[in-house]
Amino acid sequence: MLKDRKLVLLDDGRRNLLAGVAQLKRILDGEEGSFSAEQYIHLYTAIYDMCTQASPHLYSQQLYELYKEVFDDHNRSTVLPSLMEKHGEFLLREFVQSWEKHKLMAKWLNRFFNYMDRFYVPQKRLDPLEEVGRKSFVELVFDKLKSRVTSMVIGVIDDEREGQLIDRALLKNVLQVYVEVGGTSIDFYNVDFEQPFLKGTADYYSKKAQTWNFDKTCPEYMIKAEECIQKEKERAASYLHSTTEPKLFEDALFELIIRHEEEIMNNENYGCRVLLCEEKTDDLARMFRLFSVVKDGVLPISRIFQEHVNKEGMSLLKHATDAASREKDEKEIVGLLEQGFVKNAIELHDKYIACITNCFQDKTVFHKALRQAFEVFCNKDIAGCSSAELFAAYCDTIIRKGGSEKLSDEAVEEALDKVVKLLSYINDKDLFGEFYRKKLGKRLLFERNRNDEHEKMVLSKLKRFFGAVFTSKMEGMINDIALSKEHQSDFEEYISNNSELKSPVYLNVTVMTSGHWPNFKNYDINLPSDMVKYVEIFKVYYHSYKKQRKLTWIYSLGSCIVIGRFDAKPVELFLNTYQSALLLLFNEADRLSYSEIVTQLKLSDDDAVRVLHSLSCAKYKILNKEPSNISISPNDVFEFNSGFTPRSRRIKVPVPPAEEKKRVVEAVHKDRKCAIDASIVRIMKSRKVMSHQHLVSECLEQLNRTFKPDITAIKRSIESLIQKEYLRRDSETANTYRYVA
């Protein structure tokens, strides 16, 4: 079969191929239709024969050179001259069309030369035909025009930045040429377009930034900057290569934001501090968005935010201190501060939590800044009152009567939730716990809370924030009250079943577990006989089924209702136990001296003065005093004021409160010493050997949840434990301790 094949000479084959190329050009120019099947087969067969003929008629090398010559001639004589004549948008369109025609021409020719490309080219390790055609276009067309085209594209993009409408599809096609002429690489795009484009972008926005800084306020500048950055993102997505977007964004961000960070944030008229002061939430949110994409860009904002919140908090502190300084009554001072400072601190916290959520996208760094700011001013004493005491007083007011606004149950729960969150900022959580426990005890004993569910709700929140140990005693107090109601019901049944025990006196006893309740000031007094009788009855009842329990009576917390028979009318007097016992003495005597009262009741001088003052010198003068001044002295004489005429038939006679703050603080400091000792022993028991520095550090970490221990106190505890032989110093390293089992 091969012997019968007609020999194709080089000149004949060349002439046929060039005729085919000429026809292909006419097809590309739209002057003719496509190749017929016969024409395609004829050209393919001619090239196949010239590549497979026996030597010396094997023309593969000459055909390979002819292929390159066809492209070189076409690009040099036709494509380039046509493009050089064009300008502006016409040049860009012609540039794209030329590349599209080149790809079609290469596609057809590669079909004709397919056999040679598959066998001869790999065998001789030559460039593939497609690569030959691409290099011809690059060297003879692209390299000659790239500077003009690049400048023109950048100019069009700048026109778009100035607000003009452009043909984005055309730009995308032009830039696609830059990508495709590189074959498998985008080096042409990167070097010939992207680099000058990015440089032009930096120059453009550098000039714009200078102009806007001069003409516009900071918020207006940020609006323009954000708008430009957003448009650059859209621009990149629309017609730039995907690799350009991050670089373009970075350059625009640098010129518009990073380079002008100081001017934007610290501008004295429109900077971050001013925006915070004026509560410009939209501008703050925009500032955050712009700087959040900069590495560590939000840290300066968070620092300014922290300084601003701290300043606001210190201002609250000053106002509260000034207001308290005008009051003399300590009880009034505490009430004023807890309703003023604590309430305002909660509102301040709500305000800036909302700011963090709405402006700063709930970023952790801003929550940390808020915490640090609140920790500064929330841990300062105000007019001699600690924040722990004020928070406890505020909770007490809210639970007892819903605060000054008489809040609904839902609002009370919300207010208490906010207080508990603020408690995490104070160092002396144990001190708060003791003050709160003291007030909780009085609420439970005197039934001053509006809703038992509020008590349980607060404890559940405290437990969630500070752990079960923190609330265990308080939960025990609530359980004691519930059990006491059962005891009281059983006691009343016990009385009713024993007719000889019945009496007009009604006794209600609350049994408290000593480990749960705070230490209340208490002295035994000589009770009136009726009271003594019922106390003994309750003891018999209680020990009938709780034989191993010891009852200690706290008369200072008791209350009584006594009928006072005055000349005008009988009056129900709501008194404490001490007041009642003292008044009942006047059933046996018309006049009693101070010393006689103290002797008969066995009252302490402090309690005697307070009780006698409440009955003779305060609002309700149930006793007359000689001399009739407002101070109580050991030489005073008292008598029942039968002429007392109150407006109401029921009156409550308050007693001046005893000083409790000092005892609460002392109790807390005592507990802290025990907590530090326990922490040290617990740590050393698990570690056995530990350096001083690491022991102190771990002790601080363990105790920080409840209070912030003093390092000096930790050192004293270590020395104390060494003396008690729980620890000993290492013989080799004096700064290391060993646990003694």
Disulfide bonds with the S-S distance in Angstrom:
none
